[in-house]
Amino acid sequence: MVAAPTPLPAGAWSLQPVPAADGSVRLDVQFGTDDGPTSVSIHLTRDEARNFARATLAAAGDAFERTQGGGR
């Protein structure tokens, strides 16, 4: 049984990866809106999950460099 997600305040969001035995991943995304929470589940194959993780890490590194002056 999966616990009900905790409602988020408007403008907030959460991302929860849920791995499966076959290597696929379900990404559960919750958005807080003025009308209440909205949830989305995205199912990714192993390769899609790997590409998503690489792209996320690259974007985080780029954002850090832009905001913190890294990589001068």
DSSP file (Angstrom, degrees, kcal/mol; ACC not computed):
  #  RESIDUE AA STRUCTURE BP1 BP2  ACC     N-H-->O    O-->H-N    N-H-->O    O-->H-N    TCO  KAPPA ALPHA  PHI   PSI    X-CA   Y-CA   Z-CA
    1    1 A M              0   0    0      0, 0.0     2,-0.5     0, 0.0     0, 0.0   0.000 360.0 360.0 360.0 136.1    0.0    0.0    0.0
    2    2 A V        -     0   0    0      1,-0.0     2,-0.1     3,-0.0     0, 0.0  -0.836 360.0-121.5 -99.6 131.7    1.3    3.4   -0.9
    3    3 A A        -     0   0    0     -2,-0.5     3,-0.1     1,-0.1    -1,-0.0  -0.397  34.1-100.8 -69.1 147.2    0.8    6.3    1.5
    4    4 A A        -     0   0    0      1,-0.1    -1,-0.1    -2,-0.1     2,-0.0  -0.453  45.5-104.6 -65.7 138.4   -1.2    9.3    0.3
    5    5 A P        -     0   0    0      0, 0.0    -1,-0.1     0, 0.0     3,-0.0  -0.332  33.3-108.6 -66.0 147.3    1.1   12.2   -0.6
    6    6 A T        -     0   0    0      1,-0.1    -3,-0.0    -3,-0.1     0, 0.0  -0.622  41.1-107.9 -73.7 127.9    1.4   15.1    1.8
    7    7 A P        -     0   0    0      0, 0.0    25,-0.1     0, 0.0    -1,-0.1  -0.288  34.2-142.1 -59.2 140.6   -0.4   18.1    0.2
    8    8 A L        -     0   0    0     23,-0.2    25,-0.2     4,-0.1     3,-0.1  -0.751  17.8-106.2-102.5 149.6    2.0   20.8   -0.9
    9    9 A P    >   -     0   0    0      0, 0.0     3,-2.2     0, 0.0    23,-0.3  -0.366  56.3 -76.1 -67.5 156.4    1.5   24.6   -0.6
   10   10 A A  T 3  S+     0   0    0      1,-0.3    23,-0.3    23,-0.1     3,-0.1  -0.269 121.5  22.9 -53.9 133.8    0.8   26.4   -3.9
   11   11 A G  T 3  S+     0   0    0     21,-2.6    -1,-0.3     1,-0.4     2,-0.2   0.221  99.7 110.7  92.4 -13.0    3.9   26.8   -6.0
   12   12 A A    <   -     0   0    0     -3,-2.2    20,-3.1    20,-0.0    -1,-0.4  -0.512  43.2-176.4 -90.4 161.6    5.7   23.9   -4.3
   13   13 A W  E     -A   31   0A   0     18,-0.2     2,-0.3    -2,-0.2    18,-0.2  -0.982  10.5-159.4-151.2 160.2    6.6   20.6   -6.1
   14   14 A S  E     -A   30   0A   0     16,-2.2    16,-2.2    -2,-0.3     2,-0.4  -0.984   4.3-156.5-141.4 153.3    8.2   17.3   -5.3
   15   15 A L  E     -A   29   0A   0     -2,-0.3    14,-0.2    14,-0.2    12,-0.0  -0.992  10.7-177.5-132.7 122.9    9.7   14.5   -7.3
   16   16 A Q  E     -A   28   0A   0     12,-2.7    12,-2.8    -2,-0.4     2,-0.3  -0.952  13.5-151.9-125.0 111.4    9.9   10.9   -6.1
   17   17 A P  E     -A   27   0A   0      0, 0.0    10,-0.2     0, 0.0    -2,-0.0  -0.652   8.5-166.4 -80.3 137.9   11.7    8.2   -8.2
   18   18 A V  E     -A   26   0A   0      8,-2.5     8,-2.5    -2,-0.3     2,-0.1  -0.928  11.5-149.2-125.4 104.6   10.3    4.7   -7.6
   19   19 A P  E     -A   25   0A   0      0, 0.0     2,-0.3     0, 0.0     6,-0.2  -0.396   6.5-150.7 -75.3 150.9   12.6    2.0   -9.1
   20   20 A A    >   -     0   0    0      4,-2.4     3,-1.8    -2,-0.1    -2,-0.0  -0.802  28.0-110.3-115.1 160.9   11.2   -1.4  -10.4
   21   21 A A  T 3  S+     0   0    0     -2,-0.3    -1,-0.1     1,-0.3     0, 0.0   0.787 115.6  59.3 -61.4 -29.0   12.9   -4.7  -10.5
   22   22 A D  T 3  S-     0   0    0      1,-0.1    -1,-0.3     2,-0.0    24,-0.2   0.414 121.9-102.6 -83.4   4.1   13.2   -4.6  -14.3
   23   23 A G  S <  S+     0   0    0     -3,-1.8    -2,-0.1     1,-0.3    26,-0.1   0.297  82.8 126.6  94.3 -10.2   15.3   -1.4  -14.1
   24   24 A S        -     0   0    0     -5,-0.1    -4,-2.4    25,-0.1     2,-0.4  -0.325  47.2-145.4 -74.9 166.2   12.4    0.9  -15.2
   25   25 A V  E     -AB  19  44A   0     19,-2.4    19,-3.3    -6,-0.2     2,-0.5  -0.996   8.1-150.8-136.9 138.2   11.6    3.8  -13.0
   26   26 A R  E     -AB  18  43A   0     -8,-2.5    -8,-2.5    -2,-0.4     2,-0.7  -0.952  14.0-154.4-105.9 124.4    8.3    5.6  -12.2
   27   27 A L  E     -AB  17  42A   0     15,-3.3    15,-2.6    -2,-0.5     2,-0.7  -0.886   5.5-160.8 -99.2 115.4    8.7    9.3  -11.4
   28   28 A D  E     -AB  16  41A   0    -12,-2.8   -12,-2.7    -2,-0.7     2,-0.5  -0.872  11.0-172.4 -97.4 118.4    5.9   10.5   -9.2
   29   29 A V  E     -AB  15  40A   0     11,-3.4    11,-2.8    -2,-0.7     2,-0.4  -0.931   4.7-169.5-114.1 131.5    5.6   14.3   -9.5
   30   30 A Q  E     -AB  14  39A   0    -16,-2.2   -16,-2.2    -2,-0.5     2,-0.4  -0.983   1.4-166.3-123.1 134.0    3.4   16.3   -7.2
   31   31 A F  E     -AB  13  38A   0      7,-3.1     7,-2.5    -2,-0.4     2,-0.6  -0.953  15.9-138.0-116.9 135.3    2.5   20.0   -7.7
   32   32 A G  E     + B   0  37A   0    -20,-3.1   -21,-2.6    -2,-0.4     2,-0.3  -0.832  32.1 173.1 -90.4 126.1    0.9   22.3   -5.1
   33   33 A T  E >   - B   0  36A   0      3,-0.9     3,-1.5    -2,-0.6   -23,-0.1  -0.800  48.5-104.2-125.5 168.5   -1.7   24.5   -6.7
   34   34 A D  T 3  S+     0   0    0     -2,-0.3   -24,-0.1     1,-0.3    -1,-0.0   0.795 123.8  51.1 -61.4 -27.5   -4.3   26.9   -5.4
   35   35 A D  T 3  S-     0   0    0      1,-0.4    -1,-0.3     3,-0.0    -3,-0.0   0.407 126.7 -88.1 -90.5   1.7   -6.9   24.3   -6.1
   36   36 A G  E <   -B   33   0A   0     -3,-1.5    -3,-0.9   -28,-0.1    -1,-0.4  -0.616  68.2 -27.7 116.9-179.4   -5.0   21.6   -4.2
   37   37 A P  E     -B   32   0A   0      0, 0.0     2,-0.4     0, 0.0    -5,-0.2  -0.366  47.6-160.8 -73.5 148.1   -2.4   19.0   -5.1
   38   38 A T  E     -B   31   0A   0     -7,-2.5    -7,-3.1    -2,-0.1     2,-0.4  -0.998   9.5-161.3-125.1 131.4   -1.9   17.6   -8.6
   39   39 A S  E     -B   30   0A   0     -2,-0.4     2,-0.4    -9,-0.2    -9,-0.2  -0.898   9.3-177.0-118.8 145.3    0.0   14.4   -9.2
   40   40 A V  E     -B   29   0A   0    -11,-2.8   -11,-3.4    -2,-0.4     2,-0.5  -0.997  10.6-156.4-137.0 138.0    1.6   12.9  -12.3
   41   41 A S  E     -B   28   0A   0     -2,-0.4     2,-0.5   -13,-0.2   -13,-0.2  -0.976   7.6-167.9-116.0 129.9    3.3    9.6  -12.7
   42   42 A I  E     -B   27   0A   0    -15,-2.6   -15,-3.3    -2,-0.5     2,-0.5  -0.974   9.5-150.8-118.0 124.5    5.8    9.2  -15.6
   43   43 A H  E     -B   26   0A   0     -2,-0.5     2,-0.4   -17,-0.2   -17,-0.2  -0.847  17.5-173.8 -99.6 125.4    7.0    5.7  -16.4
   44   44 A L  E     -B   25   0A   0    -19,-3.3   -19,-2.4    -2,-0.5    -2,-0.0  -0.924  21.4-127.1-120.5 141.8   10.6    5.5  -17.9
   45   45 A T     >  -     0   0    0     -2,-0.4     4,-2.8   -21,-0.2     5,-0.2  -0.259  42.0 -96.5 -70.4 172.0   12.5    2.6  -19.3
   46   46 A R  H  > S+     0   0    0      1,-0.2     4,-2.3     2,-0.2     5,-0.2   0.925 127.1  46.3 -57.6 -46.0   16.0    1.9  -17.9
   47   47 A D  H  > S+     0   0    0      2,-0.2     4,-2.5     1,-0.2    -1,-0.2   0.909 112.7  49.4 -65.6 -42.2   17.6    3.8  -20.7
   48   48 A E  H  > S+     0   0    0      1,-0.2     4,-2.5     2,-0.2    -1,-0.2   0.906 111.3  50.0 -62.8 -40.8   15.2    6.7  -20.4
   49   49 A A  H  X S+     0   0    0     -4,-2.8     4,-2.4     2,-0.2    -2,-0.2   0.906 110.6  49.6 -64.3 -41.5   15.8    6.9  -16.7
   50   50 A R  H  X S+     0   0    0     -4,-2.3     4,-2.3    -5,-0.2    -2,-0.2   0.925 112.7  46.8 -63.2 -45.0   19.5    6.9  -17.2
   51   51 A N  H  X S+     0   0    0     -4,-2.5     4,-2.5     2,-0.2    -2,-0.2   0.891 111.7  51.5 -64.2 -39.4   19.3    9.7  -19.8
   52   52 A F  H  X S+     0   0    0     -4,-2.5     4,-2.5     2,-0.2    -2,-0.2   0.918 110.2  48.9 -62.3 -44.3   16.9   11.7  -17.5
   53   53 A A  H  X S+     0   0    0     -4,-2.4     4,-2.5     2,-0.2    -2,-0.2   0.919 112.2  48.1 -63.3 -43.8   19.4   11.3  -14.5
   54   54 A R  H  X S+     0   0    0     -4,-2.3     4,-2.3     1,-0.2    -2,-0.2   0.921 113.2  47.4 -62.8 -43.7   22.3   12.5  -16.7
   55   55 A A  H  X S+     0   0    0     -4,-2.5     4,-2.5     2,-0.2    -2,-0.2   0.886 111.6  51.1 -65.5 -38.5   20.4   15.5  -18.0
   56   56 A T  H  X S+     0   0    0     -4,-2.5     4,-2.3     2,-0.2    -2,-0.2   0.922 111.4  46.9 -64.9 -44.3   19.3   16.4  -14.5
   57   57 A L  H  X S+     0   0    0     -4,-2.5     4,-2.2     2,-0.2    -2,-0.2   0.894 112.5  50.0 -65.0 -39.3   22.8   16.3  -13.2
   58   58 A A  H  X S+     0   0    0     -4,-2.3     4,-2.4     2,-0.2    -2,-0.2   0.919 111.4  48.6 -64.4 -43.0   24.1   18.3  -16.1
   59   59 A A  H  X S+     0   0    0     -4,-2.5     4,-2.5     2,-0.2    -2,-0.2   0.890 110.6  51.2 -64.6 -39.0   21.4   20.9  -15.6
   60   60 A A  H  X S+     0   0    0     -4,-2.3     4,-2.3     2,-0.2    -1,-0.2   0.905 110.7  48.8 -64.9 -40.8   22.2   21.1  -11.9
   61   61 A G  H  X S+     0   0    0     -4,-2.2     4,-2.3     2,-0.2    -2,-0.2   0.916 111.9  48.6 -64.4 -42.9   25.9   21.6  -12.6
   62   62 A D  H  X S+     0   0    0     -4,-2.4     4,-2.2     1,-0.2    -2,-0.2   0.915 111.8  49.4 -62.3 -43.3   25.1   24.4  -15.2
   63   63 A A  H  X S+     0   0    0     -4,-2.5     4,-2.4     1,-0.2     5,-0.3   0.895 109.8  51.4 -64.6 -39.5   22.8   26.1  -12.7
   64   64 A F  H  X S+     0   0    0     -4,-2.3     4,-3.0     1,-0.2     6,-0.6   0.935 110.1  49.0 -62.4 -45.8   25.4   26.0  -10.0
   65   65 A E  H  X S+     0   0    0     -4,-2.3     4,-0.9     1,-0.2    -2,-0.2   0.889 113.5  47.0 -61.8 -39.9   28.0   27.5  -12.3
   66   66 A R  H  < S+     0   0    0     -4,-2.2    -1,-0.2     1,-0.2    -2,-0.2   0.888 122.4  33.4 -68.7 -39.1   25.6   30.3  -13.3
   67   67 A T  H  < S+     0   0    0     -4,-2.4    -2,-0.2    -5,-0.2    -3,-0.2   0.759 126.9  35.6 -92.3 -25.7   24.5   31.1   -9.8
   68   68 A Q  H  < S-     0   0    0     -4,-3.0    -3,-0.2    -5,-0.3    -2,-0.2   0.395 102.1-117.5-111.2   1.2   27.6   30.5   -7.7
   69   69 A G     <  +     0   0    0     -4,-0.9     3,-0.5    -5,-0.3    -4,-0.2   0.714  57.2 159.4  72.4  19.6   30.3   31.6  -10.1
   70   70 A G        +     0   0    0     -6,-0.6    -1,-0.2     1,-0.2    -2,-0.0  -0.254  51.5  35.7 -69.6 162.9   31.8   28.1  -10.4
   71   71 A G              0   0    0      1,-0.1    -1,-0.2    -5,-0.0    -2,-0.1   0.785 360.0 360.0  67.9  29.5   34.0   27.1  -13.3
   72   72 A R              0   0    0     -3,-0.5    -1,-0.1    -7,-0.0    -2,-0.1   0.506 360.0 360.0 -65.6 360.0   35.6   30.6  -13.7
